[in-house]
Every structure is written in structure tokens, then in C-alpha cells.
Amino acid sequence: MPLYQFEAERENLDRWAENKGADGIQAYWHETNRLSIDGKPTGIGD
């Protein structure tokens, strides 16, 4: 099993979310998360 050492926080997701804004994140969820990986409805956007 490899051992890993912490180097720094990853900031990409935080930056992406800040750029999208609350409305943009909501729209992203509606566009990409309507179905689960097995094709079942998630209830997002209903």
C-alpha cells in the first residue's frame, strides 16, 4: 500500500464553484445529475 504525504489543499473545485455562482451550480445539477449512474431518476430538477 502506498503512503502519501499531504502537500496542499486542492483549490480547483472551490474556484470552479465561485465562478459558477449559486445559480450556475443549480443549473449544472439540473443538466448533469437528473439520472444516476445506473440510469435511475435522482429527483433533481423535479
Steps between C-alpha positions, in 0.01 A plus 500: 500500500649834402546774757413854405604826654273804512642786296219754459126546471357470152330825403356411159152405623470809718605725211259322261210546742580867559508564125168317446315672784199352678272518195765348276553207735126442517483499118795259483324258737186513286699436180727222623341324797145419393592131468723286719787299358264204454244712313249545782340841569664692785216742567722800427313752290153364571 
